[in-house]
Structures are given as structure tokens and as C-alpha cells.
């Protein structure tokens, strides 16, 4: 009765959690692209998309990805053999235990008409699969707490996953061991399943089970006479052999039984088998109920992410499906840290100590942000910093073992934060090269509105500078500029426009002269003509990304970016004087 209540309760919670998680894929929104798309539209688009893929040549791509990336986990093997071994041991061992042992009445019994859980090879296989999971957990603990893989962070979800799996496996082996040694279990089986009544026959059978099956008897101790053991074997063959193989085949459980042998009778009298049975099954049921709400849900969302990204293309896929896929990818993240290990911005983490700079930690925070949880101003600022410092190098996407399109996710979340009015002026004034390249994916009014907000924020920070008017260098001249910058390479400029052509800030605007005042090559000519005040009045010097593209491409070796620094330094110096 209790077993059925636990089973149905955990199944109800699991199914409810599964339905809830999948519903969030169609209701939560990331970025401006998901605005105006209803839940029903996303459901219909997903259904149509699946039908089109199934009845097209893309089904072959799905089959390939399922075999190589889902079943064989090729992406993980490519990155790290030890982590691949860990995943394969835990995943394969647990799934096989689930199918052969937990669902034995529905699967194993159906496939094998003479199946008993106490017969070989099922005894051996159950122990073998369990030891696979134990070995995988040992590797996980070794990697996280001993090897300490760089930038691999362990949070509460990781602890829960390791603890739940460990409790299930360890309690299972101890449960098997107490059953092997249990004398009360032996007496119950003799009474219920055998025709043995004579005391001598029972004694002979008991002797055999003590000798070969690991049972611990309060009355009989080894060594036994061969004649007695032979008699016991005859009785065993007649009554027990059809449903009991030697306990030695359960090599892990039998080894534990030998360890607890000295206290086996005490454990038997205390009813340890029943206690361990409840611990084992409660852990299993809790793990099942908790799965949709934990990081373990990636065993469902991860394969879906791999399959979806294999057949979806940003330019061709329905926007509703893109929006759904991006939310689903938050659940697919395994928190493995591969992206953080490859991240080109991760060096900033060492200086700023903000974990949200690391992509894998950013994913954890984004789930809270997208779910609508109230973040403190400190937490929100940390998320912003992590998003804005991303260089969009796409290394994280390339190495993600579950195929998450992280670059696209960062862009959408960044745009979402920008549109909600959380500007970071020093970064947003040029709005980054990548945002400029993607400006046609953003409605024109939404693209320029945050730019103006950012400029106002800059004006607020440098209010004294603005009040002096652009001609803040009045009284200063080319001599003062040369003295401060130590650079007069601008005199070599012959206005080839190379610096302007390669400038990412210039390419971010449809009308750059109107937005920036002067373009890079024009500023160089102003300096060459001694028009320092005019050069300093251009927004270009403050919007500069300092990417050094202009400087690297100049055929005359003009230090364009360094000269911009000089202009800014001179501007600040003169403002301080004022």
C-alpha cells in the first residue's frame, strides 16, 4: 500500500513537473524577437515544424545526430575523454538499470518468460550496471573536488544530483547485501516456497546457503561436512534452483555482504532490509519527482536541443520556433563548464570576480531572469555585466555538448535588457560591433532608442564636459596635444578612408556622419590641419571601441586609436582645469 502511494505520488509530481517545464518552453520569452507571439502560435509552429522535418530529408540528419551526439555523445568525447567516460557510465548504467530492474515487470519479464531478479545473468547485470553508475559518480566527484577542472563551478543542483544518485546506488547494494545475509529471509522463503519439512533437510539446505549463498545463520557455522552439503544441494536443486542463482554472481552486493557479515545477525534482527528498502525506493521516487525541477532534466531537454539545433536555421525557421528553442535550451544546459573553459571573456572573471561572466554560470542566472524572478539590484547588475562583457566570439556555441546556440542567446538577452532600460553607457554608446552587424534584425526605432538613452546617460556622467561645449580645448593647441599624446603620426594621413572603411562603429549606423560628427579619417585630417577643437567635438572619439582595426589597416602607420586616446585625455585635462 505504502509502495503504491509513493509510486503514484512521485509519478504524479514527475508528470506534472514535465508538463509545467514543457509549457514554459512555449510561454517564457527571451528578447524582442519573441514579442507578440502567443503560446498557441508557438505550439502550432512547433507541431508544423516537426511534421515538416519528419517528412523530409532532414529526418536523416536527426537520425545521425541521435546516434552520434545523443547516444554516443560524440561532442563530449571530442572535448574530454574523462568527462565522456563519466557521462556514458552514469547515463548508460542508469538507463539500463531503469529498463531491466526498475521496470522489470513491464520490460524484462515481457522479454524473458522465465525471469526472476534472483537468477543469473540478471544478478550479474544488475550489479554491473549499478557499478557503472558508481564509477561515473566517482569520476564526477574526482573532476569537481580533486582534479578541480578550471572554471568548473559546483552549485547546489550539482550536489543534489550527485547525492540522489549516490543514495540510490549505495542503498541498493546494501539492500541486496542484507538480503543475501538475512537468515529471516531464508526462513521465510523455505516456509513459503519449498516443500521441506524435515529438520534434517532444513539443516542441510541451511548449511548449503551459508556455504555458497552468503546467508548468516545464528546456529550453523562453517566448516560443513561434504555429505551434508551434497544433501543440501539436492534439496536446493529440487526447490530453489529455478529462482535462485548463487549470490556470488551479484559480485558487488556479495562483496558488501562479506563486509557486513560480522554484524549481519544484528542488522537482520533490526529489520535493516525493510529500512534499506524504504530508503532505496524513497530515494528513487524522490529522484523521479525532483527530476523535472533539477539539472537532471537535461537528460530530456539535452537530446531535444541537439536534435532541434541540427535541423533549425535562423534564416529559415519560424520565429516562433526560434523563441521556443531558446527557452528550451535553458533547461538543456548541463552546467558542465565547457563553454566557460573556452570563453574569451573569462579572463575578466579573475579581475572582477563576477561568476556571471562565465557562460555556464550565466545560464543559471538567466533562468531566474527569464522566469520573472525578482533579482536584487546587485544580482541584476552582475547579470548585465556578464552579458555585456561577452565578445560574441561564438566559442561557447561551438563547444557546447548539447548544441545550445549560446551566441544567439546572449544577443537576445542583451537586447532585452537594453530595451527594458538597463543601459551600460560606456559599452552601449557604440553598441558593440555585433549589435551593429545585427541591426537589421532589430526594428529601426528599437535599435536607435537605447542608443539615445545611452548618450543621455553619458551626458549625465560628463555633465561638466558637455556644458563646456564641444570646443572644450579652447586655449589648447596642437603643441599641447602633441605634448600630451606624444604622437604626431596624423601628419602622414592622406585620407585614403581605410580607417573609416574598417571601423565597426561607423558600420553600426546608416548615416554615420550624422551620428558620429566626424569619421576617423576626417578626424586625422583635422589634426593634420591643426583643428584640434573640431576634432575634439566629434562623438566618434567617445564611441570608439578601441578595437585597433583602423590602426592595423592604416597603410601609413598612423596611430589612429592612440590619437583618439590623446584627444580624450586632453579633453578631460581641460575640463579639470575648468
C-alpha positions in Angstrom: 0.0 0.0 0.0 2.7 2.5 1.0 4.7 1.5 -2.1 1.8 2.2 -4.4 1.2 5.6 -2.7 4.8 6.6 -3.1 4.9 5.4 -6.7 1.8 7.2 -7.8 2.6 10.3 -5.9 6.1 10.5 -7.5 4.7 9.7 -10.9 2.1 12.5 -10.5 4.7 15.0 -9.4 7.0 13.9 -12.3 4.3 14.2 -15.0 3.0 17.5 -13.6 6.6 18.9 -13.5 7.2 17.6 -17.0 4.1 19.3 -18.3 5.0 22.5 -16.5 8.5 22.6 -17.8 7.4 22.0 -21.4 4.7 24.6 -21.0 7.3 27.2 -20.1 9.1 26.5 -23.4 6.0 27.9 -25.1 5.2 30.7 -22.7 8.5 32.2 -21.5 10.0 34.9 -23.7 13.6 35.8 -24.4 14.4 39.0 -26.3 12.4 41.2 -28.7 12.0 38.5 -31.3 9.5 36.6 -29.1 7.3 39.6 -28.5 3.8 39.4 -30.0 4.0 35.6 -30.5 1.3 33.8 -28.4 1.6 30.5 -26.7 -0.8 28.9 -29.2 1.1 30.2 -32.2 4.3 28.7 -30.8 2.6 25.3 -30.2 1.2 25.3 -33.7 4.5 26.3 -35.2 6.3 23.6 -33.3 3.9 20.9 -34.4 4.1 22.0 -38.0 7.9 22.2 -37.9 8.1 18.6 -36.5 5.8 17.3 -39.2 7.9 19.0 -42.0 11.1 17.6 -40.6 9.7 14.0 -40.2 8.5 14.0 -43.8 11.7 15.5 -45.3 15.3 14.6 -45.9 16.1 16.2 -42.6 14.9 13.1 -40.8 18.3 11.5 -41.8 20.1 14.4 -40.1 18.0 13.7 -36.9 18.9 10.0 -37.1 22.6 10.8 -37.4 22.6 13.3 -34.6 20.6 10.9 -32.4 23.2 8.1 -32.9 26.4 10.2 -32.7 25.6 13.0 -30.4 22.8 11.7 -28.2 23.6 8.0 -27.8 27.4 8.1 -28.3 27.9 11.7 -27.0 30.5 12.5 -29.7 30.6 16.1 -28.8 31.7 15.4 -25.2 34.3 12.8 -26.4 35.8 15.4 -28.7 36.4 17.7 -25.8 37.3 15.5 -22.8 37.6 11.7 -22.7 37.3 11.6 -18.9 34.1 13.6 -18.9 32.8 11.4 -21.8 33.5 8.3 -19.7 31.7 9.8 -16.7 28.6 10.7 -18.8 28.5 7.3 -20.6 28.9 5.3 -17.3 26.2 7.3 -15.5 23.8 7.6 -18.4 24.1 4.1 -19.8 24.2 2.4 -16.4 21.2 4.2 -15.0 19.0 3.8 -18.1 19.8 0.1 -18.3 19.0 -0.3 -14.6 15.8 1.6 -15.1 14.7 -0.7 -18.0 15.9 -4.0 -16.7 15.4 -3.6 -12.9 13.0 -0.8 -12.0 10.7 -1.7 -14.9 11.4 -5.4 -14.8 7.7 -6.3 -14.5 6.9 -4.4 -17.7 10.0 -5.0 -19.8 12.3 -7.7 -18.6 9.5 -10.1 -17.7 7.9 -9.5 -21.1 11.2 -10.2 -22.9 12.2 -13.2 -20.8 9.4 -15.6 -19.7 11.4 -17.3 -17.0 12.7 -14.0 -15.5 13.5 -13.8 -11.8 15.5 -10.9 -10.3 17.5 -13.5 -8.3 18.6 -15.5 -11.3 21.8 -15.1 -13.3 22.6 -13.3 -15.7 20.1 -10.7 -14.2 22.0 -10.8 -10.8 25.3 -10.0 -12.6 23.9 -7.4 -14.9 22.1 -5.5 -12.2 25.3 -5.3 -10.2 27.3 -4.4 -13.4 25.0 -1.6 -14.4 25.0 -0.3 -10.8 28.8 -0.3 -10.6 28.8 1.6 -13.9 26.8 4.4 -12.2 29.1 4.3 -9.1 32.2 4.6 -11.3 30.6 7.5 -13.2 29.8 9.3 -9.9 33.4 8.7 -8.7 34.7 10.4 -11.8 32.3 13.3 -11.3 33.5 13.7 -7.7 37.1 13.4 -8.8 36.7 16.0 -11.5 34.9 18.5 -9.4 36.6 18.2 -6.0 40.0 16.7 -6.6 41.1 17.5 -10.2 39.3 20.8 -9.9 38.8 21.5 -13.6 39.4 25.2 -14.3 36.3 27.4 -14.3 34.1 24.4 -13.4 31.7 25.7 -10.7 29.7 23.4 -8.4 26.3 24.7 -7.2 23.5 23.2 -5.2 21.9 21.5 -8.2 25.2 19.6 -8.8 25.4 18.5 -5.2 21.7 17.3 -5.3 22.3 15.3 -8.4 25.4 13.5 -7.1 23.8 12.9 -3.7 20.5 11.5 -5.0 22.3 9.1 -7.5 24.7 8.0 -4.8 22.0 7.3 -2.2 20.0 5.3 -4.8 23.0 3.2 -5.8 24.6 2.7 -2.4 21.3 1.8 -0.7 20.6 -0.6 -3.5 23.8 -2.5 -2.9 23.4 -2.6 0.9 19.8 -3.7 0.4 21.0 -6.6 -1.7 23.8 -7.4 0.8 21.3 -7.5 3.8 19.0 -9.8 1.8 22.0 -12.1 1.0 22.9 -12.4 4.7 19.4 -12.3 6.1 18.5 -15.5 8.0 14.9 -14.4 8.4 14.6 -14.1 4.6 15.9 -17.6 4.3 13.4 -18.9 6.8 10.5 -17.1 5.0 11.5 -18.5 1.6 11.7 -22.0 3.0 8.3 -21.7 4.6 6.6 -20.1 1.6 8.2 -21.7 -1.5 9.6 -25.1 -0.5 8.2 -28.5 0.4 11.0 -29.1 3.0 9.6 -30.1 6.4 12.1 -32.4 8.0 14.5 -30.7 10.3 17.5 -32.6 8.8 16.5 -31.4 5.3 16.1 -27.8 6.5 19.5 -28.0 8.3 21.2 -29.4 5.1 19.6 -26.6 2.9 20.6 -24.0 5.5 24.2 -25.3 5.5 24.4 -25.0 1.7 23.1 -21.4 1.8 25.6 -20.5 4.5 28.4 -22.0 2.5 27.5 -20.9 -1.1 24.9 -18.1 -0.8 26.3 -15.9 2.0 23.5 -16.4 4.5 24.5 -15.8 8.1 22.9 -18.4 10.4 22.7 -18.0 14.2 23.1 -21.7 14.7 25.3 -23.1 11.9 28.9 -22.2 11.2 31.4 -23.4 8.7 33.1 -25.8 8.0 30.4 -28.3 7.0 30.6 -32.0 6.1 30.6 -32.7 2.4 27.8 -35.2 2.8 25.7 -32.5 4.4 26.4 -30.0 1.7 25.6 -32.6 -1.0 22.3 -33.3 0.6 21.6 -29.6 0.8 22.4 -29.2 -2.8 19.9 -31.9 -3.8 17.2 -30.1 -1.8 18.2 -26.8 -3.4 18.0 -28.2 -6.9 14.6 -29.5 -6.2 13.1 -26.5 -4.5 15.2 -23.3 -5.1 17.4 -23.5 -8.2 14.6 -22.4 -10.6 14.5 -18.9 -8.9 17.8 -18.5 -7.1 21.3 -18.5 -8.6 24.4 -18.2 -6.5 24.7 -14.9 -4.7 28.3 -14.7 -5.9 27.0 -13.6 -9.3 25.8 -10.4 -7.6 29.5 -9.5 -7.2 29.1 -6.0 -5.7 26.2 -7.0 -3.3 28.1 -10.2 -2.3 31.2 -8.2 -1.5 29.2 -5.8 0.7 27.6 -8.9 2.3 31.0 -10.2 3.3 31.9 -6.8 4.8 28.8 -6.7 7.0 29.0 -10.4 7.8 30.1 -9.8 11.5 27.0 -7.7 12.2 24.6 -9.4 9.8 22.5 -11.1 12.5 22.2 -7.8 14.4 21.1 -6.0 11.2 18.7 -8.8 10.5 17.0 -8.6 13.9 16.8 -4.8 13.5 14.9 -5.2 10.2 17.6 -3.5 8.2 16.3 -5.0 4.9 13.0 -3.1 5.3 14.7 0.1 6.4 17.0 0.0 3.4 14.1 -0.9 1.1 12.3 2.2 2.1 15.4 4.4 1.8 16.2 2.9 -1.7 12.7 3.4 -3.1 12.0 6.7 -1.4 15.3 8.0 -3.0 14.2 6.6 -6.4 10.8 8.1 -6.1 12.2 11.5 -4.9 14.7 11.5 -7.7 11.9 10.8 -10.2 9.6 13.5 -8.7 12.5 16.0 -8.5 13.9 15.4 -12.0 11.8 18.0 -13.9 12.9 20.7 -11.4 16.6 19.9 -11.2 19.6 20.0 -13.6 18.9 16.3 -14.2 16.1 17.4 -16.5 18.9 17.9 -19.1 18.7 14.2 -19.9 15.3 15.1 -21.6 16.0 18.6 -22.8 19.6 18.0 -23.9 18.7 15.5 -26.7 15.9 17.7 -27.8 18.3 20.6 -28.0 20.7 18.6 -30.1 18.0 17.4 -32.5 16.3 20.9 -32.8 19.6 22.8 -33.5 20.6 20.2 -36.1 17.6 21.0 -38.3 16.8 24.6 -37.5 18.3 27.6 -39.3 17.8 31.2 -38.1 17.1 32.5 -41.6 14.5 29.8 -42.5 13.0 28.6 -39.2 9.8 30.2 -38.0 10.4 32.9 -35.4 8.0 31.2 -33.0 10.2 28.0 -33.1 13.3 30.1 -32.6 11.7 31.6 -29.5 10.6 28.2 -28.2 14.0 26.6 -28.8 15.9 29.4 -26.9 13.8 28.8 -23.8 14.2 25.1 -24.0 17.9 25.5 -24.2 18.0 26.9 -20.7 16.8 23.5 -19.5 19.2 21.7 -21.8 22.3 23.2 -20.1 24.2 20.5 -18.2 26.4 23.1 -16.2 29.4 21.2 -17.5 31.6 24.3 -17.8 32.9 23.6 -21.3 31.8 27.0 -22.5 33.5 28.7 -19.6 36.7 26.9 -20.3 36.7 28.2 -23.9 35.3 31.7 -23.2 37.4 34.6 -24.4 35.9 36.9 -21.8 36.5 34.6 -18.9 39.8 36.3 -18.1 37.7 39.2 -16.8 36.2 36.9 -14.2 39.7 36.7 -12.5 39.7 40.5 -12.3 36.1 41.3 -11.4 35.1 38.1 -9.5 31.7 38.1 -11.2 30.6 34.5 -11.9 28.1 35.7 -14.5 30.9 36.5 -16.8 31.4 32.7 -17.2 28.8 31.4 -19.7 27.8 28.3 -17.7 27.1 30.4 -14.6 25.3 33.0 -16.7 22.9 30.3 -17.8 21.9 29.7 -14.2 21.2 33.4 -13.6 19.3 33.7 -16.9 16.9 31.0 -15.9 15.9 33.1 -12.9 15.8 36.3 -15.0 13.6 34.8 -17.8 11.3 33.1 -15.3 10.5 36.5 -14.0 12.0 36.1 -10.5 12.8 39.3 -8.7 16.5 39.9 -8.7 18.2 42.3 -6.4 19.9 45.3 -8.0 23.3 43.7 -7.2 22.3 40.5 -8.9 20.9 42.3 -11.9 24.0 44.3 -12.3 26.1 41.2 -12.2 23.9 39.6 -14.9 24.2 42.8 -17.0 28.0 42.8 -16.7 28.2 39.2 -17.7 26.1 39.7 -20.7 27.7 43.0 -21.8 31.3 41.8 -21.5 30.6 38.9 -23.9 32.7 39.4 -27.1 30.4 37.3 -29.2 33.3 35.2 -30.3 31.0 32.1 -30.6 33.5 29.7 -29.0 30.9 28.7 -26.4 28.3 27.7 -29.1 30.9 25.6 -31.0 31.9 23.5 -28.0 28.5 23.1 -26.2 27.9 19.4 -25.8 24.1 19.8 -26.1 24.2 22.2 -29.1 22.9 25.3 -27.4 23.2 28.4 -29.6 24.7 30.5 -26.9 25.8 33.4 -29.0 22.3 34.0 -30.3 21.0 33.6 -26.7 23.4 36.3 -25.3 22.5 38.7 -28.1 18.8 38.3 -27.4 19.1 38.7 -23.7 21.4 41.7 -24.1 18.9 43.3 -26.4 16.1 42.5 -24.0 18.0 44.2 -21.1 18.8 47.2 -23.3 15.2 47.6 -24.3 14.0 47.4 -20.7 16.1 50.4 -19.9 19.1 48.9 -18.2 21.8 50.8 -20.2 25.5 50.4 -19.7 26.7 53.7 -21.3 30.4 53.0 -21.7 29.6 49.8 -23.6 26.4 50.9 -25.3 27.5 54.1 -26.9 28.8 52.2 -29.9 26.6 49.3 -29.0 29.3 46.8 -30.0 30.3 45.5 -33.4 28.0 42.5 -33.2 24.9 44.6 -32.5 25.7 46.8 -35.4 26.0 43.8 -37.7 22.6 42.5 -36.5 20.9 45.9 -36.6 18.6 44.8 -39.5 17.2 42.1 -37.2 16.0 44.8 -34.8 13.2 47.3 -35.7 14.8 50.6 -36.5 13.0 52.5 -33.7 14.1 49.9 -31.2 17.7 50.0 -32.4 18.2 53.7 -32.0 16.1 54.3 -28.9 18.5 52.7 -26.5 21.4 54.5 -28.3 19.9 57.8 -27.4 19.2 56.7 -23.9 22.8 55.7 -23.5 24.0 59.0 -24.9 21.8 60.8 -22.3 23.4 58.6 -19.6 26.9 59.6 -20.8 25.8 63.2 -20.8 24.7 62.8 -17.2 28.1 61.4 -16.2 30.1 64.1 -18.0 27.7 66.9 -17.5 30.6 69.4 -16.8 32.2 68.3 -20.0 29.0 68.9 -22.0 28.4 72.3 -20.5 31.8 73.5 -21.8 30.5 72.9 -25.3 32.4 70.7 -27.8 35.1 73.4 -28.1 36.5 72.4 -24.7 40.0 72.6 -25.9 39.9 76.3 -26.4 43.2 77.7 -25.4 44.9 74.4 -26.1 46.6 73.7 -29.4 48.5 71.3 -31.5 51.6 71.7 -29.3 49.7 70.8 -26.1 48.1 67.9 -27.9 51.5 66.6 -29.2 53.0 67.0 -25.7 50.2 65.0 -24.1 49.8 62.3 -26.7 53.4 62.1 -27.7 52.2 61.2 -31.2 52.2 63.2 -34.4 51.7 60.4 -36.9 48.5 62.0 -38.1 50.6 64.2 -40.3 51.2 61.1 -42.5 47.5 60.6 -43.3 46.5 61.1 -46.9 42.7 60.4 -46.4 42.6 57.0 -48.1 39.5 56.2 -45.9 40.9 52.8 -44.9 40.3 53.6 -41.2 36.7 54.6 -41.8 36.0 51.6 -44.0 37.1 49.0 -41.4 35.6 50.8 -38.4 32.9 48.7 -36.7 31.4 51.8 -35.1 30.9 53.5 -38.5 29.3 50.4 -39.9 26.8 50.4 -37.0 25.0 53.4 -38.4 23.1 54.0 -41.6 24.1 57.7 -41.5 27.5 57.6 -39.6 28.4 61.3 -40.3 25.2 62.5 -38.7 25.6 60.1 -35.7 29.3 60.5 -35.1 30.1 64.0 -36.3 33.4 63.2 -37.9 34.6 59.9 -39.3 38.1 58.6 -38.3 39.9 59.8 -41.5 38.2 63.2 -41.1 39.5 63.5 -37.6 43.0 62.7 -38.8 42.8 65.5 -41.3 41.5 67.9 -38.7 44.6 67.1 -36.6 46.8 67.5 -39.6 45.4 70.9 -40.2 45.7 71.9 -36.5 41.9 72.0 -36.0 42.0 70.4 -32.5 38.7 71.9 -31.4 36.9 70.5 -34.4 38.4 67.0 -33.9 37.5 67.0 -30.2 33.9 67.8 -30.9 33.2 64.6 -32.7 31.2 61.8 -31.0 33.5 59.3 -32.8 36.3 59.7 -30.3 34.0 58.7 -27.4 32.2 56.0 -29.3 35.4 54.3 -30.3 35.6 50.6 -29.4 39.4 50.6 -29.2 39.5 47.5 -31.4 42.5 48.9 -33.2 41.1 47.9 -36.7 41.8 51.4 -38.0 45.3 51.5 -36.7 46.2 48.0 -38.0 44.8 48.7 -41.5 46.4 52.1 -42.0 49.0 52.0 -44.9 50.8 55.0 -43.4 51.0 53.5 -39.9 49.0 56.4 -38.4 48.2 55.5 -34.8 44.5 56.4 -35.2 43.2 54.7 -32.0 46.1 56.1 -29.9 45.3 59.6 -31.2 41.7 59.2 -30.1 43.0 58.4 -26.7 45.1 61.6 -26.8 42.1 63.7 -27.7 40.1 62.2 -24.9 42.9 62.7 -22.4 43.3 66.3 -23.4 39.6 66.9 -23.1 39.5 65.5 -19.6 42.6 67.5 -18.6 41.0 70.8 -19.8 37.7 70.0 -18.1 39.5 69.5 -14.8 41.2 72.9 -15.3 37.8 74.5 -15.8 
